Amino acid sequence: PAAAPSLDSFEDKARSVGGKTFYRRGATWVDSDAELEGFSGKTVNLTARGAEYFELLAREPGLARVMSLGDEVTVLWRGTLYKVVGAR
């Protein structure tokens, strides 16, 4: 029988933060709720550590734990899809 995947490999691909589950998709952590088909709500694109990013965190401090996943995060939060990318 095949060996069970190690916990380390699972944590590299999935994490639970603030009651949400995130999956690693390439370089981006994606909220499982954001992967729902047919999402047609508002989408906001942000640059990690940019002015708008910090303004969002000031308005929505609950997102700070989510954004601690890394510079590339997609999260559905209060009906808005936020797509954060690293500075290029």
C-alpha positions in Angstrom: 0.0 0.0 0.0 1.1 3.6 -0.6 2.3 5.6 2.3 0.0 8.2 3.7 0.9 11.7 2.7 2.9 13.5 5.4 1.4 16.3 7.4 4.1 18.6 6.0 3.0 18.0 2.4 -0.6 18.7 3.4 0.3 22.0 5.1 2.1 23.0 1.9 -1.1 22.6 -0.1 -3.9 23.6 2.3 -4.2 25.8 5.4 -7.1 26.9 7.6 -7.0 30.5 8.7 -9.7 32.5 10.4 -12.3 29.8 9.8 -11.6 29.6 6.1 -9.8 27.0 4.1 -7.1 28.0 1.6 -5.5 25.8 -1.1 -2.2 26.5 -2.8 -2.7 27.1 -6.5 0.8 27.7 -7.9 2.2 30.7 -6.0 -1.3 31.8 -4.8 -3.3 30.8 -1.7 -6.9 30.6 -2.8 -9.9 30.7 -0.5 -12.1 27.6 -1.0 -15.1 29.9 -1.1 -13.6 31.9 -3.9 -13.4 28.8 -6.1 -17.2 28.5 -6.3 -18.4 28.5 -9.9 -20.4 31.4 -11.1 -19.1 34.1 -8.7 -20.3 37.3 -10.2 -19.8 39.8 -7.4 -17.3 42.6 -7.0 -13.6 41.7 -7.6 -10.8 44.0 -6.2 -7.2 43.5 -7.4 -4.5 44.7 -4.9 -0.7 44.7 -4.7 0.7 43.2 -1.5 1.9 45.9 0.8 0.6 48.7 -1.4 -1.4 51.7 -0.2 -4.8 50.2 -1.1 -3.7 46.9 0.6 -3.0 48.7 3.9 -6.2 50.7 3.6 -8.1 47.5 3.3 -6.5 46.0 6.3 -7.3 49.2 8.3 -11.0 48.8 7.3 -11.1 45.0 7.7 -8.6 44.0 10.4 -10.0 40.4 10.3 -8.2 40.0 7.0 -4.8 40.5 8.5 -4.5 36.8 9.5 -5.6 35.8 6.0 -3.0 38.1 4.4 -0.3 36.6 6.6 -0.4 33.5 4.3 1.8 35.4 1.8 2.0 38.0 -0.9 -0.4 36.2 -3.3 -3.8 35.5 -1.8 -7.3 35.3 -3.2 -10.1 35.6 -0.6 -13.8 36.0 -0.7 -14.6 38.4 2.2 -18.0 39.9 2.9 -19.2 39.4 -0.7 -16.1 40.8 -2.4 -13.4 38.8 -4.0 -9.9 40.2 -3.2 -7.0 39.2 -5.4 -3.7 40.2 -3.9 -0.5 39.8 -5.9 3.1 40.5 -5.0 4.8 43.6 -6.2 6.4 43.1 -9.6 
